[in-house]
Amino acid sequence: MDTGKESALSQPRAAAKTGRVALPAALDAPRHDLATEHGGRIHYYSDTSASGRPLVLVHSVNAAPSAFEMKPLFQQYRSQRPVYALDLPGFGHSDRSNRRYSPSLFANAIVDFLEKVVGKPCDLVAFSLGCEFAAQAALIKPELVASLVLISPTGFSARRLPTGQAAERAHKVLSVPVVNDGLFALLTSRPSIRFFYKQAFHGAIPPEMIDYAYATSHQPGAKFAPLYFLSGQLFTPNARESVYANVTQPVLVLYDRDPNIDFHELPDFLSHHSNWRAERIAPTRGLLQWEQPAQTAAAIDRFWSIPQAA
């Protein structure tokens, strides 16, 4: 599907009485839908006018994520190589049906995309919790992932999130409509979105980020996937050892400070895994691809220039 251009980002300010607003395209690029076995209908953006090894961009998971988070990198590389940016299941313009969301669902949806659309080894660049899903996809289909760049990845924090039965209980509570409707409405109000972005930006917040986060979180079914995130069920227990330690491809971690996670366990991990390296992109607070786009791209380019990652 190629839906072309849609309304401007300022349009979501005129919310309908139902609370729903129009959702424009996250990127000014050709748009398509892919029916996947694991994730339902996935929406994605592409620019394949350049040649070279494909680049696939994977956004984070929170209350209001989408391919919009990866816009600076899409714009940076679209003239240099084929570039794709996904809306993960449950987000953006992808299928938002009420079903059980899990790390396996997201990882396998990425694999479906790599097999059916990309069809050759690619470089994966992922953000925050999307890093865990991208790394799992690299384990499932290593022949389709040449390298990984993980921006502010989860899984290296000293803090532990609820998992297993505790996460199940949390989701059961959050599944009560009167509870989750009120909570989600609060989390996705403009003041809340602005508050969370203020924590994630060292400098000024781009107004279009608030506009798009508000719009994408006010679509039918917008609450279903985030409820699994809020309950902790989308985090892989001990991702450091169960996922990251098994990745054999070259990996670059880009990080600085993050209001929601820390990287306490990263130095020790790097010392035991020679295929991993890291660079600090400062001053940033998580969204370094937005705050320091030139520095971020330069670090990625240096990584790709290393023979092992080339």
N, C-alpha and C positions, 0 to 999 in steps of 0.2 A: 504494500500500500504506500503510495506517495501522496501525502495529504497537502503538501505545499505549505505556504505561509498562513499563519493565523493571526488572531488579534494581538495587539500590543500588550506588553506586560502590565501596563497601567490599567488595563481593563478589569483585572480582578478586584480592584478597589470598589467597583460598582457591583457588589454582591447581590444576588437575587434574594427574595424573601425566604426561599427554601434554605439558604445558607450555602448553596452551590454557586460556583463561579466558573467562568470559562477557563479552560486550561490550554494556553497556547503551546506551541512547540518549544521545547527546551533549547533547541539549537536550530540555527538557520541552515538546514541541510536536508537532503532527501530522507524521507521517513518510510519505514517499512514495518510490517508485522510478520512474525514467524510463529507458526503453531508448533509448540514443543511438547514432548511427551511428559516432561516433568513439571514444567512451569506454566502450562497453558499458553495463552497468546502473549508473546513477548514483543514489545515495541522497541525499535532501535533506529538510530540515526547513522548515516554513513556518508563518507566522501571517498570514493575510490578512483578519483581522477589521477592521482599520482601512483607511481609504481614503487615496489619495495616490499619489505616484510610487513604484513598487516599489524596494526596496533588496535587493541581492544581495551576500552575504558569501562571500568566497573565502579559505580557509585557506592556510597555508604548505605547503612540502614538506620533509620531513626523515625521520628514522627512524620517528617516531611521531606524525604530525599527524592532524587531523580537524577537523570543524566545531566541536568543543569549544573550539578556540582562539579562535573568534569569539563565544563565549557572551556576554560582557559587552555587546557591541554588539547582538546579537540581543535580549537582554533590555531594553536601553535603548530600542530603536526599535519593538518589536513592538506597542506600544499607539498608535503615532503614524502608522504607514504599513504597507503590506504588506512583509513581510520574509521572505527566503529564505536559507538557509545550506546550502552543498553539502558533501558528502564527495566530494572529487575521485577520479577513477579510481585504483584501487590502494590506497585508504585508507578508514578508517572502515567503514561498512556498504556501501560501493560494491563493484563487481566488482574482485577482486584477482587476476585471471588472469595467467598467465605469458606476457607478450607484450612487445613493444618499446614502452617508454614514451618520450615525447619532448615537447618544448615544444609542438609542433604538435598532438599528441594532446590535451593538457590545454586548450590554447586553443580547439580546435574542440569539445571536450566542453562547455566553458562556452557557446560559441555555440549548440550544440544546445539547451542548457537555456534560454537566453534566447529562442530562437525558439519552442520547443515548450511551455514552461511560462509564462514571463513575458509574452512576446508584445507588449511595448510598451517604450518607452524607460525605462531604469532607472538608478539610481545604483549603481555597483560599488565595493565597499570590499574591498580585498585586502591580504594580509599576506605580507611577506618574498618568497620566490620566487614565490608566487602572484600577486604584482604583475606580473611579466613575462607570465604567462599571461593575466591580466585585460587588460593593455594590448594584447596581441596580439588578444584577442577584440574589443576596441574598434576595432582596425584592420580586422578582417574584417567586422564588422557595426556600423559607426559609428552607424547609425540606431537601434540598440537600446541604446546606451550614452550617457546624457546627461552623466555626469561620472564621474570616477575619484578615489577616495581611496586612496593607497598608504601603508601602514604599514610602516616599516622596509624599504623596497624594496631588493632586490638590483639590481645593474646600475650602481651609481655608485661602486663601490669601486676604489681604485687597484690592488688586488691582482687578478691575473688567474688564473682557474681553468683546468685542462686542458680543451681542446676538441679536436674533430676526431679525428685518429688517436690522439692521446694519451689522450683520453677513451675511445675504443673499446678500446684496449689495457688501460686500467684496468678497464673493465667485463669484459673477457675474463678477467682474473685474478680479479675478484670473483665471476664466474659459476661458479667451481669450488666444488661443494657443500661440501667439507670446509673451504674458506676462508670462504665467505659464511655458512655456518651458524654457525660459531664467532664470526665478527665480528659478525653481527647479534645473536646471543645476548648478546654482551658489551655492545653498544651499547644494547640494550633491557632490560638488567637494571635492577632498581630503583636500585642505587647509581649506575649510569651516567646514568639518567634524572634522578636527583636532582642529580648533578654538572652536567649540561648546563643544567638549569633554574636552578641556583644561579648560573651565569654569566649567565643571561638575566633575572634578577630583581635589582633594586636592594635590595628588601626581602624579606620572608618569601615562601616559595613556597606557594601554595594547595595543600593536600594532595590535593585532588580532581584537580589537574592531573597529578600523578604517578600516581595511580590510573588515570586514563583513558589516559594515554600508555602505561602498562604493558599495560593491557587491549587497546588497539587494535593494539599491536605484537606481540601473542601470538594472532593469528588466522591461519587457513589462508591462505597466500599473502602474508603481511604483508611478506616480505622483497623481493618482486619489484620493486616500484616504487622503494623506497629504494635498491636497488643501482644503479639508473640515476642517482639523485641523488648517491650517494657517488662514482661514477665521473666526475661532472661533466657528464654528457650532458643534464641537464635545464636547464642554464643556456644562454641564448642568447648566442652570441659577440657582444661589443660591443652589448649590449642597449640601451645609452644611445643610440646612433645608429641601429641597425637597427630598434628598436622604439619606444622612448620619444619620440624626436625626431619621429616621424611621427604621434603622437597629436594630434588637433585639438580634442578635448573639453577642458573645464576640468579641471585636475588639482591635487589637493592632496597633498603629501608630508608625513607626520608621522614624526618621527624624534627620536632623541637619541643615545645610545651603543648599540653592538651588539657582542657578543663575537665574532661571526663575520664581519662585514662592516664597511666604513666608508663614509662618504658624501663622500669626498674630491672627487669630480667633480661633486657636486650644485650647489654655488654657481655655477660657471661655466655649467652647463647651464641653471639658472634665469635667468641673465642673458641668454640667447639665445632663451628660449621664454616669451613673455608669457602664454600660457595655463596656465603652471605657477606654483604658489606653494608655500611650505613653512612649517611651524611646528615648532618644537622643543618636545617634551613631556618635561619633566625633573622629577625625576630618573628615568630609565628606562633599561633595557638591552635593548630590543627588543620586549618584550611590553607595550607601553604601554597597550593596551586593557584589560589586567588590572591593571597597577600604578597607572595614573592614568586610570580610566574617565571620571570627571567632566570632567577637563581635555581628554581625547581627544574626548568627545562635544561639548563646547563648541566646540572647534576645527572639528569637522566641521559643526556647525550654523552657525557663522560663514561657512564656505565655501559652504554651500548657500544662505545668505541673499544672497550676491553675485548680482546680476542675471544675469551670464553663466552661473552655475552653477545658477540657479533654474529 
